[in-house]
C-alpha cells in the first residue's frame, strides 16, 4: 500500500474512532465507507454494510438503497412503499484488495459472487451477512410490480494500484456486466475499477462541505438586511436547479434543513397536485402555482450571473424539490421555471425564522414546525454545551459535521439513533425501533407522542445518546459480542433500570430529569462502571431466553415483555 493511501486510511480510522485491526480488514471498511458516502447522502455505519468474513462469496461490502434510504430490514421497505407509492432500488457491491496489482482471478471471484447473489439457485456457500442481504433482496424483487424502474446495480473493484487499460481487466468487467444484464433484472449495470488515486478522490470528497455552481440569470438582489450577507429572488430553470438538487451520481442531495419527516411521497395531496401539474400539457404553470424553494447558504462567490454557494440547505421546498426530482427525466422538465429565494447568512436565529415563516405549503402546521425546529436546534445546543469525556455531537442535518476534521465521526448522534435510543429507554418500546421507526416518526412533535415534545427536557435525550455511543464502543472493541447488536435497543432499555434505583422521571420536570440523568451520565463516563452496566444488561437478555436470531420476534411486544420479566432488579 502506498504512503498516501496509508495516510488516508489512518485518517479514516481516527475520524471514525476505530481501533486498528489487520490492514486488510481496515482497508475493507475504508473502501466501503468511501464508496457508499459518495453514493448515499446520509450518515451511516460502514460496519453495517461490511460482509467480508469467510464464506463472503468474494464480496466485502453490500448496500441496498431504496428510495434514497439504506435499508436493512423488510419493514423499512414496506414503510417506504407505503409512503412513496413506489420502490426505486440501487444495489452496491464492493471488493477491496490492499495489493497494488489487478488480479483478474480475484476479479472473477468477486464478479461471480455478485452474479451468484442474484441467482435463483445460488451455488456458493454464504455467511450470515450474505444470507441476510440476499433475503432482503429476494423480498424486494418479489415487489417488482412496485418498482418505478428496474433496479440499478453497481460494482466496485478496488486495489491500491494504478488503473490502466488492460485487455484482461476489460474482459473480466465485460463478463460480469453481460452476465448481470442477462438476468433482465436491472435498468442498468455499472462496473467500476478503482485504484489508489480514484479511491483517494472518493475519500477526500466525503470531507468537503456541499457546494454547487449554477447560473441564476432571472434574479433581483434584495435590499441590505442586517445579519444577511446577500439575498436574491427570481426564477431558475430546472436545468440549473438540478445542479443544486442532484449530485454527480444522480442522487438527490442531502440539503433539507430540519427535515426529520422526510419526503411525504407523491400520494400526499400537495405533492400529488405538483406532480399532476408537471405531467400535464401545461407544465409551464408550475412557476405560478407553486410557492417555490428557499435556499439558505453559508457563503457565496459571484461572477456576473454565475453563483457558487457552499454549505447550503433547502429550508423550504423539500416536498417540491422531491417531486421535481421524481420528474427529472420527464420531457421538457428542464424548461420548468422554479421560483427561488436565495439567502446567504451564517446567523442561526435568522435561519430558524426563515425556515418557519416559509413553510406554509405542506400539511404540517406552522406552530408544529416551529416547535420541531426549535426543539431540534436547542437539543443540538444542549449537546454542544457538554464538554469533557462525554462530548458528543447531535446531527439534526445529515452529514452536517462531515467537513469538520476535528470531530470523531462515531461521536455523532443522528436523529434516527436519537429517536431509537431515547424511545427504547423512556417508552420501553425497543421492539418498535429495532428495525424501522416509521410509526414513531409520523407522531413526532405531536402532544402525547413522547418524542421531541416542546416541554421535554434535553438531559434524557443526551443521556440516551451517550448510552448509545458507549454501547457502540463496546461492540467496536469486542467487549460485547456483535451478535447482540440485533438487540442493542433492548440493552439500552435496561440501562436506566440497572444504573438507577429511581423510576423514570417526568420528562417535563427539569429538576427530576437532571437528578435522574446526571447520576447515570456520570456512570456512563466511567469505563469500568458502564462496561459492568452493559454486561449486566446482556446477562438479562441471556437469562430471558429471548431468541436474538428471530427477526420477527425482535419486532414483537412479547420479546420486550419477556426481557423485562427476566430483569431481577440488579443495580450498579
N, C-alpha and C positions, 0 to 999 in steps of 0.2 A: 504494500500500500504506500502511495506517495506521501510526502510530508504534508502537503496541503489538505489532502483528504483526511489524514490522521488528525490534523488540527481541527477540521470541521467536525469530525466525529467526536473529539473531546469536548468541543463547544456544545454540541448537541446533548451529550451525556450530562454535562454540567447544568445546562439550561433546563433539562428535564429532571434534574436531581436523581439521576440513575447511577447506581454503583457499576463500576466497570466489571464486565463478565469476561468471557473469552472474546477475542476480536471478531470472530465470525458472527456470533450472536449479537454483539453490539452493532456491527455493520448492518445486519438484517433490520434491526429496529430503526437505525438511521435512514436506511433506504425506504423502508415502509412509511416512515414519517414524512420524508421529503417528497415522495410521490403523492401520497394522499393529501398532504397540506396544499398541494398545488391543484388538486382535483376537487377538493371539498372545502367549503368556505366556513366551516365551524370548528370549534375546538374539539379534540378527540384524544383518546389514549392509544398510542401506537401499539401497545401490547395487545389491545383488543382485536387487532387485525393480523397479528403475527402468529403464524401456524407452523413455522419450520421447526419441528422437533420429532424426528423419527416418523416414518410412515406418512410423510407430508406430501407424497406424490410429486416431489420435486418443486413444490411451491413454498415460498417463505411468507408471503402476505396475500390476504384476500380481503377485499372490501366490496360490499354491495350497497350502492347508493340508490335510494328510492325517493323520488320527488324531492331531491335535494337533502335527504336525511340519510345518515349512515345507520342502517338497520341491523339489529342483532336478534330480533325475535319476530315471530309471525304476528303478534299483537300490534306491533308497530306498523306492519304492512296493512293490516285491517283498518287501523285508525287513519292512516294516510289515504287509503282508498275511500273511506267514508267522508273524510274532509274534502279531498280534492276531486273525487269522482273519476279518477284515472290513476294509472301507475306509469311512471317514467323511470326506467331502470338502467343503471350503468354498473358493469362488473369490472373490477380491477384485480389483476393478478401480478404478483411481483416475485422475482427471483434475484438474489444478490450474491455475488461472489467477490471475495477480497482479492482474488487473483487479478493480475493485470492482463491476463490472456482471455480471449473469447474462445472457449472450448465448445465446439459445435456438438460434441457428445452430450455435454451438460445442458446445452441449449435445447437439444431434442428431448432430454429428460423432462425439462420444465414444460416445454410446449405439449408434450404427450400428457403430462399431468393435468394441464388445463383442458385439453381435449377430452380426457377421461372424466374430468369433473362433470361434464355435461352429458356423458354417455348414459343411455337408458339402462345399460348393463355394464357398469364400471368394472375394470379388470384389476386395478391397482389396490393394494391394501391401504386403508385410510386410518389416520389417527382421529381422535375425538374431535379436534378442531375442524378438520376437513369434513368429517361427517356432519358436524353442526352447520357449517356453511352450505354443504350440499343439500341438507334437508330444508334449509331456508330458501335455497334456490329452487328446489322442486315445488315448494309451496307457492313461490312467485310464478313459476311457469304454468302452474295449474290455473292461474288467473290471467292467462294470456288474452282473454276476451276484454280485459280491463286495461290492457296496455294502450297508451297513447300512440306509441310506435314500438316496434320490436326493440329489445334491449341493445345497448352498446357494450361491446367487450373490448377492454384494453389490456394488453400485456406489456410488462416492463422487465426486460432482462438487463441487469446492471453489473458491471465489473469496475475495477479501478484502472482499466486500461484506456487506450485511445481508440475511438470508433473510426474505422476505415472501411472503405468499400472493399468487400471481400466476397467472392462468389459463394463460398461455403456458408458464410453467415447469412447472405441474402437467400440462399436456398433453404436454410433452416427456418427463417422467418416466413418465407413464402409457403413452405409446407404447413406451418401452423395456421397461417391465415386461411389457406384454402380449406383445410380440414374443419376449422371452426365455421367457416361460411357454409360448408356442406350440411351443417345441422339445420340450416334455414331458420335459425332462432334469432339472428341478430340483424339490426338495421345496418350496422357496420362493425368491422373488426379493425382495431388498430394495434399494431405490434411495434413497440419502440425498443431499440437497443441503445443503452446509455453507458457512457464511460465516465471517468473521473471528472472531466470538465463539465459535462452535462449535469451530473449529479450535484456538483458544487453550485451551479447556477440555480438548480431547484431549491437547494437548502437556503442559499442566501436570499432567495425571493421570499421565503417564509418569514424572514426577519424584517422585511421592509413594510412601512405603512402603505396603505392603499392609496394609489394615485392614478389620475386619469387626465388625458389631454383631449380636448374636443373644441369644436368651433361653434361659437354662440353669436350668430350674426344679428338675429332679430331680438335685440335686448335694449333696455334702457338702464342707466345707472340710477339707483335710488339716492335721495339726499343723504348727507352725512348724518349718522346716528351714533351717539356716544356708546362705546362698547362694541361697535360693529366696524370692522376694518373696511369691508366693501360689500355692496349688495346690488343685485341685478334682478330685473324682472323681464320676461319675454316669452317667446315660444321657440321650442327646439325640435327639429325634425327627428324622428326616431333613428334615422341613420347616424345622428350624432349622440342621441341619448343612449343608444346601445353601447357606446364606448364607456359610459358611466355605469351601466347596468350589468354588462356581461363581461366575464373575464376571457382570457386568451383560450381557454378550453371550452368555451361555450356555456359555462355555468353561470348562474346568477350570482352576483357579488354579495358578500355579507356586509350590507351597508344600511341595515334598517334599525334605526335607533329605538331602544326600549321596546323592541318587537317581541315580547315574551309570548304573545299569542300566535305569531307567525301568520303565514298566508291562510286565509279562511276558505280558499277554494272557489272554483268557478260557480259552484252551487249557491254561494252567498248571493243574496238578492242584488246588492250593489254591484258586485263583481260580474254577475250574470248580465246586467244591463250594459256594463262596459264592454263585455265580450261580444254581445249582440251588435253594438254599435260598430266595433272593429270588423265584424264579419258581414255587416250589411252592405248595401250598394251605395251608402253614403258614409264611409268611414271618416271622411273629412270633417264630419260634425263632431268628432271626438273632442276637438280643441275648444268647442263652445259648450259642450255638455259635461265636461269633466273639470273638477277643481284643480287638477294638475298635481305637480310634485314640488315639494320644498326640500332643498338640499342645504345642509349646513356643513361648511368645511373649515378646518383649522387654518389653512394657508392657501394662497393663490399666487400664481405667476401669470401675467397677461402679456400678450403680444398682439396688438390690434384686436381681432375677434377670436384669436386662439387663446384658450384658457387652460391652465394646468392646475387642478386642485388636488390637495393632499389631505389624507385623514378625514374623509368626508362621510356623511351619513344622510340617508333619506329619512327625514324626521316626519314627513307627511307624504303619503302616496305609496305606502307599502303594497296595498291591495292593487292599486292602479298599475304599479310597476310590475307586479307579478302577472297580471293579466296581459300586459304588453309583452312580457317575456314569453308567455304561453303562445302568443300570436306572432312571435319574432320571425317565423318563416312564412307568414302569410303574404300573399301578393299585395303589393302597394303599401305594406306596413311602413317602409322607410320614408314614405311621404306624409305620414301622420304627424301633425304638429302637437307638441305637448306643452301646455302652459308650465313654465318653470320659474320658480323663485330660488335664487342662489344667494346665500348669506355666508359671509366669511367672518367668523368670530371664534375666540377661544374662551369666551365668558360662559361658564356652565349655567348660570342663572338665566341668561338670555336664551340659551339653547333650550332650556326646560320650558320657558314661556312660549317659545316658537312651537315646540312640539305639541303643547296642549292647545294653543289657540288655533292651530291649523288643522287639527284632527277632528273634523266635524262631519265627514262624509260617510264613515263607516257606522255600523250599528252599535259600536262601543260608545257608551255615554261619556260625555266630556268630563264630568266630575269623576267618573270611574277611571278614566285615562289619567287624569291629573293625580289621583291618589296613587295609582300604579306607578306612574313616572316618578313622583316624589319619593315613594317608598323605596323604589329601586336605587335611586340616587343617594338617598340618605343611608340605606343599608351599605352601599359602596363606601360612603364616607365613614361609616362606623368601622368597617374592615380596615380602612386606611388609618384610622386612629390607633389601631393596635400595633405596638412595636415589640421588638424582642423575639423570643423563641417562637411565639405563636403568630408571627406575622404572616398574613395571607392576603390574597387579592381577589375581590369579588368581581366577576366579569359579567356586567349587565349587557354588554355588546360583544358579539362573537369576535374573538381574536383581537380585542382592543389593546391587549398588552404585548402583542407579537413583536412589535418593533422596539420594546424596552428590553435591552440586553442585560439589565441588572436584575430582572425578575426571574426567579426559578419557576419554570412553567408548571411544575407539579403543584406549586403553591397557589395556583389559580383555581378558584371555585366557580364553576359555571352555574348558570341559572338552573339547568337541569339537575345537576348534582346537589345544588342547594335545596331545591324542591324535594328531591328524593330523600336526602338525609334528614331534613327537618320534619317532613311528614312521617317518616318511619319512626322518629323519636317521639314527636309530640302528638301524633294522631294514632300511633301504633298500627300503621297500615302498610308494613313492608310488602305484603302481597300485592298491593296496588301499584307500587313503584319499582318492583323488581324488574319489570320489563318496560313497557311504555307508559308514560304518565299522562296520556291524552285526557283521561277523565278528570284528573286534577287540574290540568291547565285550563280546561273550559270553565272552571269555577273560580279561577284566581281573581282575587280582588273583590269578590262578592261577599257581602256580610254572611257570616256563618261558614265560609269556605275553610277557615282555619289556616289560611295561607296568604301572606302579604296583606293582611287586613291593616287598615290605616292606624289602628290603635295598638298594634303589636309592638312589643319591644324588640330591639335588634339583637340583644345578647343571646337569645335562644338560637337565632339563625347562625350567628357566628360560632357558637358552641357546636352546632351540628356540622358546620363546615370544617371546623378544626378536627372533630372526631372522624369525619370522612378522610381528611388528609392523613391523620395518624394511622388509621387502619390501612390506607393505601400504602403507606410507608412500610408497614409490617408485611404486606403482601410482596412488595418490591424486594425487600431484603431477605425474604424467605422465612421469616419468623413464623408466619401463618401460612399453611399450605394453600396454594392458589385455588384448590378445589372449592374452598369456602367463599371464593369471590361470588359464586352464584347466590349466596345467602348473605352478602355483605350488608344489606339493609335490614335484615333480621338481626344481625350482630349489632348494628348501630341502634336498633330499637332497645336492645338490652343495656346499652351503656349507661343511661341515666339511672336505671334501676339498680345496677351494680355499684355505680360510683356515688350514689347519694341515698341517704336514709329518708329524704323528704319526697312527697308526692310532686308531680309536675305542677309548676306554678301557673296561675292565670297569666295568659300571655300579654295582657294589657296592664299588668302591675309592674312598674319599674323596680320597686324595692324588692319584691319577691323574686322577680326574674333575675335581678343582679345577684342576689344572695344565693339562689339555687345554681345559676350558671357559673359564677365565679369559682365556686368550690370545685366543680367538675373541670372547668378550664384549667385550673391550677394542676389538677391531676393529669390532664391531657398534655401538659407541658413538662411532665416528669416522665422520661422514657421508661424507667423501671416500673412506675405506677401504671402508666397507660398500657404497657405490654401485659401486665398482670390482668388489667380490666378486660382487655380483648381476649386474652387466653381463657379467662373465666367464661366469657360470652360464648366462645367456641365450645367449651365443655357443656354449656347448657344446650347448644344445638345438638351435640352428640347425644347427650342424655335424653333429649326429646324423642329420639328415634326418627326424626324427620328425614325423609329421603331427599337429599340435596341434589340428586341427579334427576328427579322427576320434575320436568319443566311445567307440567300442568299443575302439580301440587304447589309449586312455588308461587303460583298466582292465586291461590285459594285462601280464603279466610281461615279454613281449617288448619293450615300449617301455622299461621300466626298464633291461633289458639293453642295448638299443640306445643309450640315452643314456649309460649307464656306459661303454660301449665307446668312445664319442666323446670321453670325458674323457682328455686327454693328459698330465695331471699338472701343469698350471699351478698355481702357488702365489702367493698375495698376502698 
